[in-house]
Each structure stands twice: as structure tokens, then as C-alpha cells.
């Protein structure tokens, strides 16, 4: 919950994922990623029919639970034990409800990261890390978009900052070009994530966005 009543968060989950299910039905190639076990638990409790549909599309590989944690927690304040509990509770839930644990830690919306996270991630079955908001820093521009993050004990995870500098893009030509041009690791890796959809409970991706990206897919340059 951000600028709305807490109970509205539960309803926003249901609305956003019902929209995603409709898009998956109409677009067989559409894959929707969603994090936070707590949100799945709310939907399971309040909208069991929708939860069953999500499990069905998860078996098809179209609805993909990501993150491995109970919520997208803060990366600075919690203790090491608190972070371990996030993964313990989250991974157990994903295993129970969807038959497998997550292999990536999905934390787009935090401004900082504990140096112990790579060690905790590897101990919890996590090999990859995606985040975004560090790229919004007004002082220090981070020099990479795809790199290995090494923790205090030498544990390493493959980390990715999508070069579009946003997790709410809409599939415009300008955004796609920015993503391509901004990539600071060309040569080592020529692929990057493009995070699109209306955020803050706005419903996520739309058919218009999918159509735009489909048209752009085979465009030279």
C-alpha cells in the first residue's frame, strides 16, 4: 500500500492479475512475472478462483512467480536474520503453491542493498538479482547494467539493472531506443530487460503495449 487504503492493495492485486490472465488467454506468447508471496496469499484467500487460474497459467509457463521473498523488502534496514526469513517464508510458499522455488531475487523498488545479500541469496537458492532504483541516483551514476555482485564472503550473483531506468515503461519507440543506447555493457551482454506496464496498482501491461512491442520486434536498428 502506498497512497491508498491498505485493503485496496488486495483488490489491486486481483484486478491487475485478472487483466494479466485475460492477456495471457489472448496472447499465447505473453509471459507475466509477479513477485511477493504475500500478494499471492491475499488472492488465494479472497479470490480462490483467480488463484486457481494463476496456478494453471504457471504450469503453462505464462504466469511466472519471481523474487523468492515474502515481500519486496527494504534492502538496508532489516537484519541478516530478517532477510533470511523473507527467503525462507517466500521460497517455501512458492514451492508449495507453484511446485518450484525462484532462482532470482526481484527487488526493483529499493534505494540500497546490504553487502550480505549475495551470501544470503546463494544460500537460499538464488543465482540472479534484478533491481532498478539505484539507477535513479542523482549523484553517483552506476557504471554497469549487467555484472557479477560479490558479497562479503565471496559469494557472487549475476545482477542486472535494466538500462531503461524505469519499471513502468509503455513500449514506446523512445523507451526501446533508450534501453538499447543506455546499455553500458555492450559486447559482454547485448540483451537487457524491458520492464513495462502501469505500476502502483494501475493494472500492469495492456494489449496496446503488447501490440507496440510486437511491431517493434522485427524492426532493424
Buried (B, 14 or more C-beta within 10 A) or exposed (E): EEEEEEEBBBBBBBBBBBBBBEBBEEBEEBBBBBBBBBBBBBBBEBBEEBBEBBBEBBEEEBBBBBBBBBBBBBBEEBEEEEBBBBBBBBBEBBEEBBEEBBEBBBBBEBEEBBEBBBBBBBEBBBEBBBBBBBBEEEEEEEEBBBBEBBBEEEBBBBBBBBBBBBBBBBBBEEBBEBBBEBBBBEEEBEEBBBBBBBBEBEBBBBEEBBEBBEEBEEEEE
